[in-house]
Amino acid sequence: MKKLLRNRELSALLAIVALFAVLVALNHNYFSLQTLSMIFTSAQILILLAVGASMVMLTRNIDVSVGSTVGLCAIAVGVALNSGFGLLVAMLFALLIGALAGFFNGVLVVWLRIPAIVATLGTLGLYRGGMLLWTGGKWIEGLPASLKALSEPVALGISPLGFLVLVLVAIAAWMLARTAFGRDFYAVGDNLAAARQLGVAVNRTRLLAFTFNGMLAAIAGIIFASQIGFVPNQTGSGLEMKAIAACVLGGISLLGGTGTVIGAFLGAFFLTQIDTVLVLFKLPAWWNDFIAGLVLLGVLVLDGRLRQALARHQRAQKYSRFVPPVPGAKNVRQFPRKKKDVA
């Protein structure tokens, strides 16, 4: 139990396996490579947003504008393609838009010192409004086949964009866990003052966290346009809350400095798995958010209870080094002897 509490990635993985076990118990035909690839395909957008959100949350900040950034960048790639630009140029244009959107969020938080939740709530509306003004409220349709082909399976049911998602997750996980640059994210979120004293470039780290988040949201927007084949005027709405929920499920702390990208990946996969299971059971679509929210609250409440039990157990171990209680006495807290008493 203690290992599960300390290793949230393992907890999320066990939750995924348990949900698959329920699925197989009800109908063994549901568990197959096709089902796995279908869930992963559906989860690609949320996985990217969870990875980006984890970088921001590790620095003890939050970004609730990524859903609007996804929509803005999906519009950008669609408009560029329909204007006659090549696929590579259109994708780079969307990446630039995403990076600028993320950097602007970072400027508001780091340089202007606006609380992250307030700043990104403002840019959520700003980016959403800019997206609607850009398109006149119309959908972007008629996207070329070259973009749609990027979401067609090529191996193991995974598309080229799917392999790109896996590569980006691996790079982010390696960077945060194995490099001094990645450890700066943890240092900033764990203790800002101490990080400054250690020479960590605090402002640069937080700016980069928001910028990376915007770029990953841009890639998510490209994947959305590729998978759907058109871009509605409400693209990305609500995705920011799911990204934060995926991070929390995977062990990313809202207080910063704790968690891993792999945990965020597994949390995003688990939330998408819930939606897919509901689809397989042919339940109405309006049950998805209710059940996903119920599962999230249940996991958080259980996690909080278990962590309290673990903390009590650790305190008990700490006091176990103290002088044994007086024979015959009950429930008496003992404290270490002073040196003069030992003498």
N, C-alpha and C positions, 0 to 999 in steps of 0.2 A: 504494500500500500504506500509506504513512504517513497518507494522508487517511482510509483505512478505520479505522486504529487510533485516530485522534483523534476520529472521528465514529462512535460506536457505534450511533447511530440508523441510519446508512447501512448498517452491517454487518448489523444485524437485518433491515432492509428487504431487503437482498440475499439473506439466508437465506430469508426468506418467498418471494421471487420464485423462488429456486432450487428450493424445495420444490414450488411450483406448477409449475415447468418439468418436474420429475420426474413429477408427477401427470399433466400433459398428455401427456407422452411415452408414458406407459402407457395412457392413455385420454383422448383429447381431449374427450370428453363431460363429463368431470368439472369442467372449468374453465368456470364460468358465474356469472352474477349470483346464482343460487340457491345455489351452493356458497359464494360469498363471504358472503352474508347468513347462511347456516347456520353458518359458522365464527364470524362476528361475534356471532351470537346465543348460541352456546355459550361465547364468550369474555367476555361482558359481566361476569359475576361476577368472573372472574380479573382482568380489566382494572381494575375498581374496587379490588380488593384490592391490585393492583400499584401503583396510583397512591397509595393510602394508605400502603403499605409504603415507597414511595420517599420520601415526606415524612419518615417516621421515620428511614429509613436515611441520609438527607442530614444529619441531626443527629447521626450516629454512634451510633445506637441501633438496636434491632431489636424487633419485636413478633411473637411466635409464638402469640399468643392469638386472632388475627383469625378463624381458622376457627370457634372456639367462639363468638365474638361474632356471626358470621354466623348460626349455628344459634340462638343466644339471641334475636336480633332477628327471625328468621323465625318462631320460636315466638310472639314478642310480637305480631306483626301477625296471625298466625293466631288466637291466643286472643282478641285484641281484636275481630276480625271475627266470630268465632263467638259472642262475648258480646253482639252486637247493635250495636256501635259502627260508625260510618260509615267508609268507606275512608280518607278524609283523616285522621280522628282516629287510626285504627289505624296509618297510616304515620308520623304524627308521634310516636306512642307508641314505635314501633320506633326512630325516629331518636333520641329521647331516651334510650332504653336503650343504643343504640350509643355516643352521646356520653358518657354516664356511665361506660360500660365503658372507653372510651378514656381518659377523664380520670382514672379510678382507676389505670390503668396508668401514666399520667404522674405521678401523685402518688407512687406507689411508687418510680419512677425518679428524679424530680427532687427531691422534698421529703425522702423517706426514704432516698434515695441507695442504693437496691438496684440491682445490675447489671440491665440491661434484660432479658437473656436469662433470668436467674433469676426476676425479677418476673413476666414474662409467661408463663413456664412454669407458675408458680403460678396465675396467673389463667386460664390455659388450662383447667386442671382445675377451677377454681372456677366458671367460666362454664358449662363442660360439665355439671358436677354440678348447678348451679342450673337449667339447662335441663331436665335429667331429673327433678329434684324438682318443677319447675313442672308438668310434664305427667304425672308418675307413670310415665315411661318409655313413654308411649303416643304414637302418631302424631297429628298434627293434620290432620284430614280435613274434607271438606265445605266448602272455602273458596268464597266467592261468585264468581259469574261476573264481577263488576265488577273483581275483582283479576286474574283470568286474562286479561281483555280487554286489560290493559295490556301484555301480551306478544304480542299479535296484530299482524302486520305491517300497516302503514298506507301506507308509501311506500318503494319500492326494497327491499322485503323487510325493512324495519327497523320495529320496534315503537315505541310511545311511550317505553317505558323504554329502548330502544336509543338513541333520540335524546337522552334525558336523560344517558345514559352519555357520548355524544360531547360534549355541552355541558359536562359536569363535567370531562372530560379537557382540553378547550380552556381552561376557566377556570383549572384547576390549572396547566397549562403556561404560560399568560399570567402568572399570579400569580408563579410561581417565577422566570420569566425576565425579567419587565418591571417588577416593583415592588420597592421597597426592602424591603417586608415579606417578599417571597419570597426576596430575597437574604440575609435574616437566616438562613434555613435552611442555606444554603451556608456562611455565615460561622461558624455554630455548629459545624457538622461539620468544617470545615476546620481551625480553630484556636480552641478554646474560650477560651483566655486572651486572645488577640488580640481576639476578638469582645467580650469583657467590656470591654476597654480602649477599644474603639470605641463603646461605649455601647449595644450590642445587648442587648435584654432576653432573655438566654439562657434563663432558667427559663420565661418566658412562651412563648418560641418552641418549646421542647421539649414543654411541656404542650399547646400547640395542635397540634403534630404528632401526638401520640398521640390527641388528641380528634378531629381531622379523620379520622384513620385509623379510629377507632371509628364515626364517622358514615358513612363510605364503606362500611364493613363492614355497617352497618345497611341501607343501600340495596341492597347485594349480597344480603342476606337477604330483602328484599322482592322482589327480582327472582327469587330462587330459588323463593319461595313462589308467585309469579305464573306462572313457567314450568312448574313441576311440578304445581301444583294441590293439593299437600298437603305436609306437613312431617314427614319421618322423624325418629326420635329420634337419628340420627347425622349430621344435617345439618351441613355445614361441615368434617367431619373430614378433615384432611390438606391443606386449602386453604392454610394458612399457609406450608407449605414450597413449594408451587407459586408463591405470590405472591413469595416471596423469590427463587426461581429465575428468575422472569420479570424481576424488577428487575436481577438480576446479568446475565442475557442482554442486557438493554437498556442496560447500561453504568452502572448505579447501583453505586457503590463501597460495600463493606461497611465501609470505613474512614471513610465520610462525606465530604460536601462535593463530590461529583462525580456527574454524571449528570443526566438530564432525565426529565420525565414522559412525553414522547413515546417515549423509549427503553423505558420500562417498559411502555407501551401496546403497542409492537411486540413486546417480549419475551413478553407475555401472549398476544398474537395468535399468535405462532409456536408456543408450547407447545400451545395449543388446536388449531392447524392440524395438528400432529403427531397428536393424538388423532383428529381428523376423518379424516385420511388413512388411519389404521389401521382406522377404521370402514368407510370406503369400500372398503378392500381385504379387508374381512371377516375380519380377524385377531382372535383371541381377546382379550377385554378385559384379561386379565392381562399382555399385552405392553405396554400403554400406559405404565405407570410405568417399566418397564425401559428401553424405547426412549427415552422422554423424559429419563430420567436419564443414559443413555448419550450422547445428543446434548448435554446440558448439560455433562457432563464433558469431552466432546470439544471443545466450544466454549471452555471455560475453559482447558484445556491449550493449545490452539492460540493463544488470546488471550495467555496468559502467555508463550509462546515468542516470539510476534511482538512483544510489548511489550519483552522483553529485547533483541531485535534492534534495535528502534527506539531503546532507551536507548543501546546501543553505538554506533549511528549518530550519535546526538546528541553523545555524548562525542567521537567522532572529528571531528565538525564543530567542536566547541569547541577541540580541539587544533590544528585546521588553521590557526588564526590565529597559531600559534607560529612560531618561527624554523625555516626549512626544515632538514632533516637534513643532516649533513655529507656531502659527496659521497663515494660509495663505501661509506658505512656503511649497515647494514641493521637494521631493527627496533630503532632507537634512539629512545627517547622524548625529545623536545626540550621545553624549558621556556622561558618568556619571558626575554629578557635583562634584566638589572638595568640601572638607569639609568646606573651607572658604566661598565658594559660598552659601552652604546650610545655614551657619550661617548668 
